[in-house]
Amino acid sequence: MFSKKVKLCLVYKDMKQKDLAEKIGTVRTNITNKLNSDNFSEKDMQSIANALNCELVIKLIDKETGQEF
């Protein structure tokens, strides 16, 4: 799910995976592999959000009550 959002943001900001990789100090293949596996640590997600000039918000929301945690 995070990968899909990153890809959409890249399109919106007219950026390539290579551009994102440079901003977070890695190589394009590492970004591509993470996006394909959708496997990110919270630290990875925060770094990507910062590089994209976005706010990272992580929530747990109870599906029955709508209560946010």
PQR file of N, CA, C, O and H, with PARSE charges and radii, in Angstrom:
ATOM      1  N   MET A   1       0.815  -1.191   0.000 -0.4000 1.5000
ATOM      2  CA  MET A   1       0.000   0.000   0.000 -0.0000 2.0000
ATOM      3  C   MET A   1       0.864   1.261   0.000  0.5500 1.7000
ATOM      4  O   MET A   1       0.570   2.223  -0.709 -0.5500 1.4000
ATOM      5  N   PHE A   2       1.933   1.248   0.802 -0.4000 1.5000
ATOM      6  CA  PHE A   2       2.818   2.410   0.838 -0.0000 2.0000
ATOM      7  C   PHE A   2       3.478   2.604  -0.520  0.5500 1.7000
ATOM      8  O   PHE A   2       3.637   3.735  -0.978 -0.5500 1.4000
ATOM      9  H   PHE A   2       2.171   0.466   1.378  0.4000 1.0000
ATOM     10  N   SER A   3       3.866   1.501  -1.170 -0.4000 1.5000
ATOM     11  CA  SER A   3       4.496   1.605  -2.496 -0.0000 2.0000
ATOM     12  C   SER A   3       3.596   2.317  -3.489  0.5500 1.7000
ATOM     13  O   SER A   3       4.052   3.169  -4.251 -0.5500 1.4000
ATOM     14  H   SER A   3       3.737   0.582  -0.798  0.4000 1.0000
ATOM     15  N   LYS A   4       2.329   1.969  -3.479 -0.4000 1.5000
ATOM     16  CA  LYS A   4       1.381   2.582  -4.407 -0.0000 2.0000
ATOM     17  C   LYS A   4       1.297   4.087  -4.160  0.5500 1.7000
ATOM     18  O   LYS A   4       1.260   4.873  -5.107 -0.5500 1.4000
ATOM     19  H   LYS A   4       1.959   1.276  -2.860  0.4000 1.0000
ATOM     20  N   LYS A   5       1.268   4.480  -2.911 -0.4000 1.5000
ATOM     21  CA  LYS A   5       1.192   5.903  -2.575 -0.0000 2.0000
ATOM     22  C   LYS A   5       2.466   6.635  -2.988  0.5500 1.7000
ATOM     23  O   LYS A   5       2.404   7.766  -3.471 -0.5500 1.4000
ATOM     24  H   LYS A   5       1.298   3.842  -2.142  0.4000 1.0000
ATOM     25  N   VAL A   6       3.616   5.998  -2.801 -0.4000 1.5000
ATOM     26  CA  VAL A   6       4.879   6.606  -3.219 -0.0000 2.0000
ATOM     27  C   VAL A   6       4.898   6.785  -4.731  0.5500 1.7000
ATOM     28  O   VAL A   6       5.283   7.843  -5.230 -0.5500 1.4000
ATOM     29  H   VAL A   6       3.667   5.079  -2.409  0.4000 1.0000
ATOM     30  N   LYS A   7       4.487   5.762  -5.454 -0.4000 1.5000
ATOM     31  CA  LYS A   7       4.475   5.846  -6.923 -0.0000 2.0000
ATOM     32  C   LYS A   7       3.542   6.958  -7.400  0.5500 1.7000
ATOM     33  O   LYS A   7       3.883   7.699  -8.322 -0.5500 1.4000
ATOM     34  H   LYS A   7       4.174   4.902  -5.049  0.4000 1.0000
ATOM     35  N   LEU A   8       2.373   7.078  -6.782 -0.4000 1.5000
ATOM     36  CA  LEU A   8       1.449   8.147  -7.149 -0.0000 2.0000
ATOM     37  C   LEU A   8       2.055   9.520  -6.871  0.5500 1.7000
ATOM     38  O   LEU A   8       1.915  10.445  -7.671 -0.5500 1.4000
ATOM     39  H   LEU A   8       2.096   6.476  -6.033  0.4000 1.0000
ATOM     40  N   CYS A   9       2.720   9.639  -5.745 -0.4000 1.5000
ATOM     41  CA  CYS A   9       3.350  10.905  -5.374 -0.0000 2.0000
ATOM     42  C   CYS A   9       4.480  11.243  -6.346  0.5500 1.7000
ATOM     43  O   CYS A   9       4.650  12.405  -6.716 -0.5500 1.4000
ATOM     44  H   CYS A   9       2.833   8.888  -5.095  0.4000 1.0000
ATOM     45  N   LEU A  10       5.244  10.251  -6.757 -0.4000 1.5000
ATOM     46  CA  LEU A  10       6.310  10.490  -7.727 -0.0000 2.0000
ATOM     47  C   LEU A  10       5.739  11.039  -9.031  0.5500 1.7000
ATOM     48  O   LEU A  10       6.286  11.982  -9.603 -0.5500 1.4000
ATOM     49  H   LEU A  10       5.106   9.307  -6.457  0.4000 1.0000
ATOM     50  N   VAL A  11       4.663  10.462  -9.492 -0.4000 1.5000
ATOM     51  CA  VAL A  11       4.022  10.942 -10.724 -0.0000 2.0000
ATOM     52  C   VAL A  11       3.532  12.370 -10.523  0.5500 1.7000
ATOM     53  O   VAL A  11       3.773  13.240 -11.360 -0.5500 1.4000
ATOM     54  H   VAL A  11       4.218   9.696  -9.027  0.4000 1.0000
ATOM     55  N   TYR A  12       2.847  12.605  -9.419 -0.4000 1.5000
ATOM     56  CA  TYR A  12       2.301  13.926  -9.122 -0.0000 2.0000
ATOM     57  C   TYR A  12       3.401  14.988  -9.089  0.5500 1.7000
ATOM     58  O   TYR A  12       3.213  16.110  -9.558 -0.5500 1.4000
ATOM     59  H   TYR A  12       2.651  11.898  -8.739  0.4000 1.0000
ATOM     60  N   LYS A  13       4.545  14.615  -8.530 -0.4000 1.5000
ATOM     61  CA  LYS A  13       5.647  15.569  -8.394 -0.0000 2.0000
ATOM     62  C   LYS A  13       6.612  15.522  -9.581  0.5500 1.7000
ATOM     63  O   LYS A  13       7.658  16.171  -9.563 -0.5500 1.4000
ATOM     64  H   LYS A  13       4.698  13.703  -8.150  0.4000 1.0000
ATOM     65  N   ASP A  14       6.252  14.746 -10.618 -0.4000 1.5000
ATOM     66  CA  ASP A  14       7.067  14.617 -11.829 -0.0000 2.0000
ATOM     67  C   ASP A  14       8.502  14.211 -11.484  0.5500 1.7000
ATOM     68  O   ASP A  14       9.469  14.798 -11.969 -0.5500 1.4000
ATOM     69  H   ASP A  14       5.402  14.219 -10.633  0.4000 1.0000
ATOM     70  N   MET A  15       8.606  13.194 -10.634 -0.4000 1.5000
ATOM     71  CA  MET A  15       9.903  12.672 -10.217 -0.0000 2.0000
ATOM     72  C   MET A  15      10.038  11.222 -10.678  0.5500 1.7000
ATOM     73  O   MET A  15       9.049  10.526 -10.907 -0.5500 1.4000
ATOM     74  H   MET A  15       7.821  12.717 -10.240  0.4000 1.0000
ATOM     75  N   LYS A  16      11.269  10.799 -10.805 -0.4000 1.5000
ATOM     76  CA  LYS A  16      11.566   9.402 -11.136 -0.0000 2.0000
ATOM     77  C   LYS A  16      12.114   8.718  -9.886  0.5500 1.7000
ATOM     78  O   LYS A  16      12.527   9.378  -8.932 -0.5500 1.4000
ATOM     79  H   LYS A  16      12.072  11.364 -10.619  0.4000 1.0000
ATOM     80  N   GLN A  17      12.110   7.395  -9.905 -0.4000 1.5000
ATOM     81  CA  GLN A  17      12.659   6.643  -8.789 -0.0000 2.0000
ATOM     82  C   GLN A  17      14.121   7.016  -8.561  0.5500 1.7000
ATOM     83  O   GLN A  17      14.586   7.052  -7.422 -0.5500 1.4000
ATOM     84  H   GLN A  17      11.775   6.859 -10.679  0.4000 1.0000
ATOM     85  N   LYS A  18      14.831   7.288  -9.627 -0.4000 1.5000
ATOM     86  CA  LYS A  18      16.229   7.709  -9.537 -0.0000 2.0000
ATOM     87  C   LYS A  18      16.352   9.002  -8.719  0.5500 1.7000
ATOM     88  O   LYS A  18      17.255   9.137  -7.894 -0.5500 1.4000
ATOM     89  H   LYS A  18      14.453   7.259 -10.552  0.4000 1.0000
ATOM     90  N   ASP A  19      15.442   9.943  -8.953 -0.4000 1.5000
ATOM     91  CA  ASP A  19      15.448  11.213  -8.213 -0.0000 2.0000
ATOM     92  C   ASP A  19      15.222  10.966  -6.723  0.5500 1.7000
ATOM     93  O   ASP A  19      15.894  11.555  -5.876 -0.5500 1.4000
ATOM     94  H   ASP A  19      14.707   9.833  -9.623  0.4000 1.0000
ATOM     95  N   LEU A  20      14.271  10.093  -6.416 -0.4000 1.5000
ATOM     96  CA  LEU A  20      13.977   9.765  -5.025 -0.0000 2.0000
ATOM     97  C   LEU A  20      15.187   9.098  -4.379  0.5500 1.7000
ATOM     98  O   LEU A  20      15.558   9.434  -3.254 -0.5500 1.4000
ATOM     99  H   LEU A  20      13.725   9.614  -7.104  0.4000 1.0000
ATOM    100  N   ALA A  21      15.795   8.163  -5.083 -0.4000 1.5000
ATOM    101  CA  ALA A  21      16.972   7.466  -4.556 -0.0000 2.0000
ATOM    102  C   ALA A  21      18.077   8.455  -4.211  0.5500 1.7000
ATOM    103  O   ALA A  21      18.695   8.350  -3.151 -0.5500 1.4000
ATOM    104  H   ALA A  21      15.494   7.891  -5.997  0.4000 1.0000
ATOM    105  N   GLU A  22      18.327   9.401  -5.087 -0.4000 1.5000
ATOM    106  CA  GLU A  22      19.366  10.399  -4.843 -0.0000 2.0000
ATOM    107  C   GLU A  22      19.050  11.225  -3.593  0.5500 1.7000
ATOM    108  O   GLU A  22      19.940  11.533  -2.802 -0.5500 1.4000
ATOM    109  H   GLU A  22      17.826   9.486  -5.947  0.4000 1.0000
ATOM    110  N   LYS A  23      17.774  11.577  -3.427 -0.4000 1.5000
ATOM    111  CA  LYS A  23      17.383  12.406  -2.282 -0.0000 2.0000
ATOM    112  C   LYS A  23      17.542  11.684  -0.948  0.5500 1.7000
ATOM    113  O   LYS A  23      17.795  12.320   0.075 -0.5500 1.4000
ATOM    114  H   LYS A  23      17.050  11.326  -4.071  0.4000 1.0000
ATOM    115  N   ILE A  24      17.397  10.362  -0.951 -0.4000 1.5000
ATOM    116  CA  ILE A  24      17.535   9.636   0.315 -0.0000 2.0000
ATOM    117  C   ILE A  24      18.891   8.937   0.440  0.5500 1.7000
ATOM    118  O   ILE A  24      19.131   8.211   1.404 -0.5500 1.4000
ATOM    119  H   ILE A  24      17.192   9.844  -1.782  0.4000 1.0000
ATOM    120  N   GLY A  25      19.767   9.155  -0.528 -0.4000 1.5000
ATOM    121  CA  GLY A  25      21.128   8.636  -0.426 -0.0000 2.0000
ATOM    122  C   GLY A  25      21.288   7.163  -0.702  0.5500 1.7000
ATOM    123  O   GLY A  25      22.058   6.478  -0.030 -0.5500 1.4000
ATOM    124  H   GLY A  25      19.572   9.745  -1.311  0.4000 1.0000
ATOM    125  N   THR A  26      20.560   6.671  -1.693 -0.4000 1.5000
ATOM    126  CA  THR A  26      20.686   5.273  -2.085 -0.0000 2.0000
ATOM    127  C   THR A  26      20.693   5.196  -3.605  0.5500 1.7000
ATOM    128  O   THR A  26      20.773   6.222  -4.280 -0.5500 1.4000
ATOM    129  H   THR A  26      19.934   7.228  -2.239  0.4000 1.0000
ATOM    130  N   VAL A  27      20.610   3.997  -4.141 -0.4000 1.5000
ATOM    131  CA  VAL A  27      20.594   3.813  -5.597 -0.0000 2.0000
ATOM    132  C   VAL A  27      19.195   3.408  -6.045  0.5500 1.7000
ATOM    133  O   VAL A  27      18.399   2.898  -5.257 -0.5500 1.4000
ATOM    134  H   VAL A  27      20.545   3.163  -3.593  0.4000 1.0000
ATOM    135  N   ARG A  28      18.912   3.639  -7.311 -0.4000 1.5000
ATOM    136  CA  ARG A  28      17.585   3.370  -7.852 -0.0000 2.0000
ATOM    137  C   ARG A  28      17.170   1.918  -7.654  0.5500 1.7000
ATOM    138  O   ARG A  28      16.003   1.651  -7.367 -0.5500 1.4000
ATOM    139  H   ARG A  28      19.558   4.052  -7.951  0.4000 1.0000
ATOM    140  N   THR A  29      18.100   0.971  -7.802 -0.4000 1.5000
ATOM    141  CA  THR A  29      17.727  -0.439  -7.663 -0.0000 2.0000
ATOM    142  C   THR A  29      17.192  -0.751  -6.264  0.5500 1.7000
ATOM    143  O   THR A  29      16.286  -1.570  -6.113 -0.5500 1.4000
ATOM    144  H   THR A  29      19.048   1.189  -8.036  0.4000 1.0000
ATOM    145  N   ASN A  30      17.753  -0.098  -5.245 -0.4000 1.5000
ATOM    146  CA  ASN A  30      17.235  -0.315  -3.876 -0.0000 2.0000
ATOM    147  C   ASN A  30      15.803   0.188  -3.753  0.5500 1.7000
ATOM    148  O   ASN A  30      14.955  -0.475  -3.155 -0.5500 1.4000
ATOM    149  H   ASN A  30      18.489   0.567  -5.368  0.4000 1.0000
ATOM    150  N   ILE A  31      15.534   1.366  -4.322 -0.4000 1.5000
ATOM    151  CA  ILE A  31      14.165   1.907  -4.291 -0.0000 2.0000
ATOM    152  C   ILE A  31      13.226   0.991  -5.064  0.5500 1.7000
ATOM    153  O   ILE A  31      12.138   0.665  -4.590 -0.5500 1.4000
ATOM    154  H   ILE A  31      16.222   1.904  -4.808  0.4000 1.0000
ATOM    155  N   THR A  32      13.643   0.580  -6.244 -0.4000 1.5000
ATOM    156  CA  THR A  32      12.813  -0.297  -7.075 -0.0000 2.0000
ATOM    157  C   THR A  32      12.479  -1.585  -6.335  0.5500 1.7000
ATOM    158  O   THR A  32      11.327  -2.017  -6.332 -0.5500 1.4000
ATOM    159  H   THR A  32      14.527   0.844  -6.630  0.4000 1.0000
ATOM    160  N   ASN A  33      13.480  -2.203  -5.706 -0.4000 1.5000
ATOM    161  CA  ASN A  33      13.248  -3.453  -4.966 -0.0000 2.0000
ATOM    162  C   ASN A  33      12.275  -3.243  -3.813  0.5500 1.7000
ATOM    163  O   ASN A  33      11.386  -4.066  -3.597 -0.5500 1.4000
ATOM    164  H   ASN A  33      14.416  -1.852  -5.709  0.4000 1.0000
ATOM    165  N   LYS A  34      12.432  -2.153  -3.076 -0.4000 1.5000
ATOM    166  CA  LYS A  34      11.522  -1.878  -1.954 -0.0000 2.0000
ATOM    167  C   LYS A  34      10.101  -1.610  -2.450  0.5500 1.7000
ATOM    168  O   LYS A  34       9.130  -2.083  -1.860 -0.5500 1.4000
ATOM    169  H   LYS A  34      13.155  -1.484  -3.252  0.4000 1.0000
ATOM    170  N   LEU A  35       9.989  -0.844  -3.542 -0.4000 1.5000
ATOM    171  CA  LEU A  35       8.660  -0.556  -4.090 -0.0000 2.0000
ATOM    172  C   LEU A  35       7.990  -1.829  -4.600  0.5500 1.7000
ATOM    173  O   LEU A  35       6.781  -2.001  -4.445 -0.5500 1.4000
ATOM    174  H   LEU A  35      10.777  -0.460  -4.022  0.4000 1.0000
ATOM    175  N   ASN A  36       8.769  -2.717  -5.206 -0.4000 1.5000
ATOM    176  CA  ASN A  36       8.196  -3.965  -5.723 -0.0000 2.0000
ATOM    177  C   ASN A  36       7.765  -4.911  -4.612  0.5500 1.7000
ATOM    178  O   ASN A  36       6.770  -5.623  -4.750 -0.5500 1.4000
ATOM    179  H   ASN A  36       9.751  -2.577  -5.333  0.4000 1.0000
ATOM    180  N   SER A  37       8.509  -4.922  -3.515 -0.4000 1.5000
ATOM    181  CA  SER A  37       8.164  -5.829  -2.419 -0.0000 2.0000
ATOM    182  C   SER A  37       7.240  -5.173  -1.392  0.5500 1.7000
ATOM    183  O   SER A  37       6.683  -5.855  -0.532 -0.5500 1.4000
ATOM    184  H   SER A  37       9.318  -4.345  -3.402  0.4000 1.0000
ATOM    185  N   ASP A  38       7.078  -3.851  -1.479 -0.4000 1.5000
ATOM    186  CA  ASP A  38       6.273  -3.075  -0.525 -0.0000 2.0000
ATOM    187  C   ASP A  38       6.695  -3.406   0.907  0.5500 1.7000
ATOM    188  O   ASP A  38       5.866  -3.659   1.781 -0.5500 1.4000
ATOM    189  H   ASP A  38       7.531  -3.296  -2.178  0.4000 1.0000
ATOM    190  N   ASN A  39       8.008  -3.395   1.114 -0.4000 1.5000
ATOM    191  CA  ASN A  39       8.573  -3.752   2.407 -0.0000 2.0000
ATOM    192  C   ASN A  39       9.423  -2.593   2.913  0.5500 1.7000
ATOM    193  O   ASN A  39      10.574  -2.433   2.505 -0.5500 1.4000
ATOM    194  H   ASN A  39       8.682  -3.189   0.404  0.4000 1.0000
ATOM    195  N   PHE A  40       8.850  -1.786   3.804 -0.4000 1.5000
ATOM    196  CA  PHE A  40       9.507  -0.589   4.305 -0.0000 2.0000
ATOM    197  C   PHE A  40       9.479  -0.567   5.819  0.5500 1.7000
ATOM    198  O   PHE A  40       8.475  -0.920   6.439 -0.5500 1.4000
ATOM    199  H   PHE A  40       7.915  -1.916   4.135  0.4000 1.0000
ATOM    200  N   SER A  41      10.580  -0.153   6.405 -0.4000 1.5000
ATOM    201  CA  SER A  41      10.577   0.111   7.839 -0.0000 2.0000
ATOM    202  C   SER A  41       9.968   1.497   8.043  0.5500 1.7000
ATOM    203  O   SER A  41       9.809   2.262   7.091 -0.5500 1.4000
ATOM    204  H   SER A  41      11.395   0.134   5.901  0.4000 1.0000
ATOM    205  N   GLU A  42       9.635   1.807   9.273 -0.4000 1.5000
ATOM    206  CA  GLU A  42       9.100   3.138   9.555 -0.0000 2.0000
ATOM    207  C   GLU A  42      10.144   4.203   9.218  0.5500 1.7000
ATOM    208  O   GLU A  42       9.807   5.283   8.733 -0.5500 1.4000
ATOM    209  H   GLU A  42       9.764   1.186  10.046  0.4000 1.0000
ATOM    210  N   LYS A  43      11.407   3.889   9.476 -0.4000 1.5000
ATOM    211  CA  LYS A  43      12.495   4.817   9.148 -0.0000 2.0000
ATOM    212  C   LYS A  43      12.555   5.064   7.640  0.5500 1.7000
ATOM    213  O   LYS A  43      12.726   6.201   7.202 -0.5500 1.4000
ATOM    214  H   LYS A  43      11.681   3.011   9.870  0.4000 1.0000
ATOM    215  N   ASP A  44      12.416   3.999   6.849 -0.4000 1.5000
ATOM    216  CA  ASP A  44      12.393   4.135   5.385 -0.0000 2.0000
ATOM    217  C   ASP A  44      11.241   5.036   4.951  0.5500 1.7000
ATOM    218  O   ASP A  44      11.412   5.933   4.126 -0.5500 1.4000
ATOM    219  H   ASP A  44      12.277   3.075   7.205  0.4000 1.0000
ATOM    220  N   MET A  45      10.063   4.780   5.524 -0.4000 1.5000
ATOM    221  CA  MET A  45       8.892   5.562   5.143 -0.0000 2.0000
ATOM    222  C   MET A  45       9.076   7.036   5.485  0.5500 1.7000
ATOM    223  O   MET A  45       8.681   7.907   4.710 -0.5500 1.4000
ATOM    224  H   MET A  45       9.925   4.051   6.194  0.4000 1.0000
ATOM    225  N   GLN A  46       9.671   7.318   6.635 -0.4000 1.5000
ATOM    226  CA  GLN A  46       9.890   8.705   7.025 -0.0000 2.0000
ATOM    227  C   GLN A  46      10.898   9.377   6.101  0.5500 1.7000
ATOM    228  O   GLN A  46      10.714  10.533   5.720 -0.5500 1.4000
ATOM    229  H   GLN A  46       9.992   6.610   7.264  0.4000 1.0000
ATOM    230  N   SER A  47      11.952   8.668   5.741 -0.4000 1.5000
ATOM    231  CA  SER A  47      12.960   9.221   4.821 -0.0000 2.0000
ATOM    232  C   SER A  47      12.344   9.543   3.467  0.5500 1.7000
ATOM    233  O   SER A  47      12.623  10.587   2.877 -0.5500 1.4000
ATOM    234  H   SER A  47      12.101   7.729   6.050  0.4000 1.0000
ATOM    235  N   ILE A  48      11.510   8.643   2.985 -0.4000 1.5000
ATOM    236  CA  ILE A  48      10.858   8.858   1.693 -0.0000 2.0000
ATOM    237  C   ILE A  48       9.890  10.026   1.773  0.5500 1.7000
ATOM    238  O   ILE A  48       9.855  10.874   0.882 -0.5500 1.4000
ATOM    239  H   ILE A  48      11.283   7.794   3.464  0.4000 1.0000
ATOM    240  N   ALA A  49       9.110  10.068   2.837 -0.4000 1.5000
ATOM    241  CA  ALA A  49       8.171  11.186   3.013 -0.0000 2.0000
ATOM    242  C   ALA A  49       8.919  12.510   3.039  0.5500 1.7000
ATOM    243  O   ALA A  49       8.499  13.469   2.391 -0.5500 1.4000
ATOM    244  H   ALA A  49       9.138   9.379   3.562  0.4000 1.0000
ATOM    245  N   ASN A  50      10.017  12.576   3.775 -0.4000 1.5000
ATOM    246  CA  ASN A  50      10.805  13.803   3.829 -0.0000 2.0000
ATOM    247  C   ASN A  50      11.340  14.177   2.454  0.5500 1.7000
ATOM    248  O   ASN A  50      11.295  15.344   2.065 -0.5500 1.4000
ATOM    249  H   ASN A  50      10.358  11.797   4.302  0.4000 1.0000
ATOM    250  N   ALA A  51      11.843  13.196   1.721 -0.4000 1.5000
ATOM    251  CA  ALA A  51      12.393  13.451   0.391 -0.0000 2.0000
ATOM    252  C   ALA A  51      11.320  13.955  -0.574  0.5500 1.7000
ATOM    253  O   ALA A  51      11.611  14.723  -1.491 -0.5500 1.4000
ATOM    254  H   ALA A  51      11.879  12.248   2.037  0.4000 1.0000
ATOM    255  N   LEU A  52      10.084  13.517  -0.360 -0.4000 1.5000
ATOM    256  CA  LEU A  52       8.975  13.935  -1.217 -0.0000 2.0000
ATOM    257  C   LEU A  52       8.267  15.181  -0.681  0.5500 1.7000
ATOM    258  O   LEU A  52       7.263  15.631  -1.232 -0.5500 1.4000
ATOM    259  H   LEU A  52       9.848  12.892   0.384  0.4000 1.0000
ATOM    260  N   ASN A  53       8.813  15.724   0.403 -0.4000 1.5000
ATOM    261  CA  ASN A  53       8.222  16.893   1.049 -0.0000 2.0000
ATOM    262  C   ASN A  53       6.761  16.622   1.436  0.5500 1.7000
ATOM    263  O   ASN A  53       5.864  17.426   1.184 -0.5500 1.4000
ATOM    264  H   ASN A  53       9.629  15.359   0.852  0.4000 1.0000
ATOM    265  N   CYS A  54       6.566  15.460   2.057 -0.4000 1.5000
ATOM    266  CA  CYS A  54       5.239  15.036   2.498 -0.0000 2.0000
ATOM    267  C   CYS A  54       5.281  14.713   3.990  0.5500 1.7000
ATOM    268  O   CYS A  54       6.343  14.452   4.554 -0.5500 1.4000
ATOM    269  H   CYS A  54       7.295  14.807   2.262  0.4000 1.0000
ATOM    270  N   GLU A  55       4.126  14.736   4.603 -0.4000 1.5000
ATOM    271  CA  GLU A  55       3.986  14.343   5.998 -0.0000 2.0000
ATOM    272  C   GLU A  55       3.609  12.877   6.049  0.5500 1.7000
ATOM    273  O   GLU A  55       2.704  12.444   5.335 -0.5500 1.4000
ATOM    274  H   GLU A  55       3.263  14.948   4.144  0.4000 1.0000
ATOM    275  N   LEU A  56       4.289  12.107   6.884 -0.4000 1.5000
ATOM    276  CA  LEU A  56       3.968  10.699   7.075 -0.0000 2.0000
ATOM    277  C   LEU A  56       3.029  10.579   8.267  0.5500 1.7000
ATOM    278  O   LEU A  56       3.354  11.039   9.361 -0.5500 1.4000
ATOM    279  H   LEU A  56       5.024  12.459   7.465  0.4000 1.0000
ATOM    280  N   VAL A  57       1.861   9.961   8.063 -0.4000 1.5000
ATOM    281  CA  VAL A  57       0.891   9.756   9.126 -0.0000 2.0000
ATOM    282  C   VAL A  57       0.566   8.263   9.164  0.5500 1.7000
ATOM    283  O   VAL A  57       0.110   7.690   8.175 -0.5500 1.4000
ATOM    284  H   VAL A  57       1.597   9.587   7.174  0.4000 1.0000
ATOM    285  N   ILE A  58       0.807   7.649  10.313 -0.4000 1.5000
ATOM    286  CA  ILE A  58       0.501   6.228  10.490 -0.0000 2.0000
ATOM    287  C   ILE A  58      -0.560   6.128  11.577  0.5500 1.7000
ATOM    288  O   ILE A  58      -0.384   6.652  12.677 -0.5500 1.4000
ATOM    289  H   ILE A  58       1.177   8.115  11.116  0.4000 1.0000
ATOM    290  N   LYS A  59      -1.656   5.456  11.266 -0.4000 1.5000
ATOM    291  CA  LYS A  59      -2.763   5.341  12.227 -0.0000 2.0000
ATOM    292  C   LYS A  59      -3.275   3.910  12.265  0.5500 1.7000
ATOM    293  O   LYS A  59      -3.217   3.177  11.278 -0.5500 1.4000
ATOM    294  H   LYS A  59      -1.799   5.030  10.373  0.4000 1.0000
ATOM    295  N   LEU A  60      -3.768   3.543  13.416 -0.4000 1.5000
ATOM    296  CA  LEU A  60      -4.597   2.353  13.562 -0.0000 2.0000
ATOM    297  C   LEU A  60      -5.989   2.858  13.890  0.5500 1.7000
ATOM    298  O   LEU A  60      -6.173   3.635  14.827 -0.5500 1.4000
ATOM    299  H   LEU A  60      -3.815   4.139  14.218  0.4000 1.0000
ATOM    300  N   ILE A  61      -6.971   2.412  13.114 -0.4000 1.5000
ATOM    301  CA  ILE A  61      -8.344   2.856  13.328 -0.0000 2.0000
ATOM    302  C   ILE A  61      -9.230   1.625  13.459  0.5500 1.7000
ATOM    303  O   ILE A  61      -9.283   0.789  12.557 -0.5500 1.4000
ATOM    304  H   ILE A  61      -6.821   1.781  12.353  0.4000 1.0000
ATOM    305  N   ASP A  62      -9.930   1.517  14.596 -0.4000 1.5000
ATOM    306  CA  ASP A  62     -10.826   0.420  14.809 -0.0000 2.0000
ATOM    307  C   ASP A  62     -11.926   0.441  13.744  0.5500 1.7000
ATOM    308  O   ASP A  62     -12.599   1.457  13.571 -0.5500 1.4000
ATOM    309  H   ASP A  62      -9.887   2.196  15.329  0.4000 1.0000
ATOM    310  N   LYS A  63     -12.109  -0.653  13.045 -0.4000 1.5000
ATOM    311  CA  LYS A  63     -13.073  -0.698  11.939 -0.0000 2.0000
ATOM    312  C   LYS A  63     -14.523  -0.634  12.401  0.5500 1.7000
ATOM    313  O   LYS A  63     -15.396  -0.191  11.654 -0.5500 1.4000
ATOM    314  H   LYS A  63     -11.563  -1.479  13.186  0.4000 1.0000
ATOM    315  N   GLU A  64     -14.778  -1.068  13.613 -0.4000 1.5000
ATOM    316  CA  GLU A  64     -16.156  -1.054  14.100 -0.0000 2.0000
ATOM    317  C   GLU A  64     -16.549   0.301  14.684  0.5500 1.7000
ATOM    318  O   GLU A  64     -17.660   0.784  14.465 -0.5500 1.4000
ATOM    319  H   GLU A  64     -14.069  -1.428  14.220  0.4000 1.0000
ATOM    320  N   THR A  65     -15.638   0.900  15.420 -0.4000 1.5000
ATOM    321  CA  THR A  65     -15.996   2.124  16.137 -0.0000 2.0000
ATOM    322  C   THR A  65     -15.434   3.395  15.509  0.5500 1.7000
ATOM    323  O   THR A  65     -15.905   4.496  15.794 -0.5500 1.4000
ATOM    324  H   THR A  65     -14.735   0.507  15.598  0.4000 1.0000
ATOM    325  N   GLY A  66     -14.432   3.238  14.658 -0.4000 1.5000
ATOM    326  CA  GLY A  66     -13.775   4.406  14.077 -0.0000 2.0000
ATOM    327  C   GLY A  66     -12.765   5.041  15.020  0.5500 1.7000
ATOM    328  O   GLY A  66     -12.173   6.070  14.693 -0.5500 1.4000
ATOM    329  H   GLY A  66     -14.050   2.344  14.426  0.4000 1.0000
ATOM    330  N   GLN A  67     -12.565   4.444  16.177 -0.4000 1.5000
ATOM    331  CA  GLN A  67     -11.617   4.971  17.171 -0.0000 2.0000
ATOM    332  C   GLN A  67     -10.196   4.899  16.602  0.5500 1.7000
ATOM    333  O   GLN A  67      -9.757   3.858  16.114 -0.5500 1.4000
ATOM    334  H   GLN A  67     -13.046   3.608  16.443  0.4000 1.0000
ATOM    335  N   GLU A  68      -9.493   6.029  16.677 -0.4000 1.5000
ATOM    336  CA  GLU A  68      -8.116   6.084  16.209 -0.0000 2.0000
ATOM    337  C   GLU A  68      -7.160   5.772  17.341  0.5500 1.7000
ATOM    338  O   GLU A  68      -7.371   6.203  18.475 -0.5500 1.4000
ATOM    339  H   GLU A  68      -9.849   6.875  17.074  0.4000 1.0000
ATOM    340  N   PHE A  69      -6.126   5.040  17.046 -0.4000 1.5000
ATOM    341  CA  PHE A  69      -5.091   4.722  18.022 -0.0000 2.0000
ATOM    342  C   PHE A  69      -3.754   5.165  17.478  0.5500 1.7000
ATOM    343  O   PHE A  69      -2.731   4.994  18.141 -0.5500 1.4000
ATOM    344  H   PHE A  69      -5.954   4.690  16.125  0.4000 1.0000
TER
END
